Amino acid sequence: MSTISVFDMAGKQVSETELNDEIFGITPNEGVMHAMVVNYLANQRQGTQSTLTRTEVSGGGRKPWRQKGTGHARQGSTRAPQWVHGGIALGPKPRDYRYSLNKKVRRLAMKSALSTKVLDNNMIVLDALTLDAYKTKTIVDMLKALGVEGKALIVTAENDAKVIKSAANIPGVKTAAVNTLNVYDILNHDKFIVVKNAVGKIEEVYA
């Protein structure tokens, strides 16, 4: 069991907590993390891109000129792909890009991402994160006190509307609950800020 410092919202160290090495102390598997990120991005694609084929564009019902004797190449329709305003040949059509990875791969990728943050000293544990009102300045002051610059992911044990809305308009800052945590968000943010009770929940899920 390794230990990590626990801070309050004012940036002061108040205690230490132990981390489960099976989750926060493994050797990161970069290949698995890459596969998980690619899978996440693919699953986010809407797949609604679409082009019109020659059967879908308007016009072209009549043969533009007779088959022989004009000196032109033979043509059957003005909506063939080689014509201006013609249909698109082999263009994209709506499709589902989603695919799944097996459970062992997903778990290993999550453990690798969490361990990466610990190894790089980019994980910050908060004693508690409580807001009395919807106030962005409270979150901004907390981040300054913790010395956080750049992109940060704030993780709570459960959805907290005040935290979510207070951090929503801070550039580069994103919030997530333990049940919505994903490898892409962890790796895409410089700092991983997690509330102490959320650490316990993560260990319960992935132990």
N, C-alpha and C positions, 0 to 999 in steps of 0.2 A: 504493500500500500504506500503510495506516494502522498505527500501533503502539499496543499496549495493555500496561499493566503486568502482570507475572506475580508472584503472591504465593505464599508457602509457607503451611503450615497454621497457623503462628504469627502470620500476618497481616503479615509483613514482605515488602517488595518485593525480589525476588531478581534479576529481569531484565525484559526487555521482549520482546514477540513481535510479528511482523507479521501483520496480518489481511488476507485477500483482500477487496478492496473490492467485487468482484462478488457477494460473499455477505454481507459484514458492513457494506457501505457504500452500499447502494442507497437510493433514495428509497422509503420504505415505501408500499405500496399498501393502503390501509385497506379498500377494497371487497373485494379478494381475500382479505385476512385474515379479514374478517367471514364471507365465503362458506365459508372453510375451517373456521372455528369452528362454524358452523351445521351443516356437513356432519359434523364430528366428533361433535357432540352427538346428531345424528339417528342416526348409526351406533351410538351407545352405547345407544339405547333398546331395551328387550327386546321391546316390542310384544306383551306377553302379556295386556293388559287385555281383559276380555270380559264382556259382559252377556248375560242370558238373554232370548231372544225369546219370543213367545207360544207357540211350538211346543216350547219347552224347559222352561218352568215346569210344575210338577205341578198336576193338577186341571183343572177346566174342561171335562170331557168332555161334560157335559150342558148343554143350553140352559137358562138359569136360570128363565125363565118363557115362557109361550106368546107367540106373535108379536103377537097383537092382544087388545084388551079389558082390559088391566090398568091402563092409565093411565101405565105406564112407557114409556120409550124401548125400542125393540126391541134385544135383546141376544142374541148367539149363543154367548158363552162368558164365564165369570167370569175368564178369564185374558187377556182383551184388554187393551191398554195403559192404557185409562182406568180399569180396576179396581185396587183395592188388591191387592197381591201379583200383579198381572198382569205380562205380559212387557214388556220395554223396546222401544219403537219406535226404529229407526235408531240403536241404541246401538253402542259400539265393539266390534270383534271383533279377534282376533289378526291382526296384519299385520306385515310387514317394512318398517321405515322406512329401510333402508339405500339409499344412492345414491352414486355416485362422481363425482368431478371429474376433469377431464383432467390429464395429467401436468404440462403447462406451468403450469397454475393452482396445482397443489400445490407445485411448486418455487418459484414466485414468492411464494406465501404464506409458505413457510418462510424464504426470504431476507429478506422484509419483516419477519417477526417477529424474526429475528436482528439485522437492522439497527436495529430499534426499540430493542432492549436496549442496543446500542452507543451510539446517539444519546442515549439517556436516562441514560447512565452507570450502567446497571444490570447490566452484564456483568462478572463477576470471573473471571479466569483463574488457576487453581492450577498451581503447578509440578508437584505430584504429590499424590495422595490415597491413602495406604497406611495400613492399620490392621493392627496385630499381633493384635488380638482383637476379638470382638464387644463393642463398648463405646460406648454412646450418648453418654457424657460427652465422648469424644474429638471427636465431631461437634459437640456443643454448644459446646465450648471453641473449636473452629475457627470456628464461625459468629460467636461473640462477638469473636474476634480480628480477623475480617474486617469487623466492624461491621454484620453482617447482622441486620436486624429484619424481622418480618413473614414473608411466604411466600417460600420459596426453592426453586429447582429445581437439584439437583446432577446434573451430567451427566458420566458416565465413558465411556471408549472402549468398554469391554465390561462385561458384567454382573459385578459384584463383590459376592458374597454378604455379606461383612463390612460393606461400606458400606451396602448395601440394608437389612440387618437392624438396623444400628446407628442408622440414621436413620428407621426405620419408625415409631417411636412419638414422634417429635418433631412437635408440632402445626405444620401449615403447611409442612412440609419434605417434598419428594418427590424420589426418585432416578430416573434414567433412563439407559439406554445410548444411544449414538448411533443404533443401529438401531431404537429404540423412541421416538425423539424426535418430538414432534408440536407443531403450531402452538398448539393450545389450552393445553397445559401451559406453553409458553414465555410466552404472554401472561397466563396466569392466576396467575403467580408474580411477585412484585416483583423478586427478584434471580435472575439466571441465572448460576450458578456452574459453570464447565466446566473440566475438567482439560486441561492443555496438549496432551496427545496426542489428546484427543477433538476439539480444535479442528482438528487436522490431518485427522482422519477426516471431520469435517463438510465441510471444504473438498474432500476427495477425492470425496465423494458429490455435492455440489451445484455444484462448479466447472463 
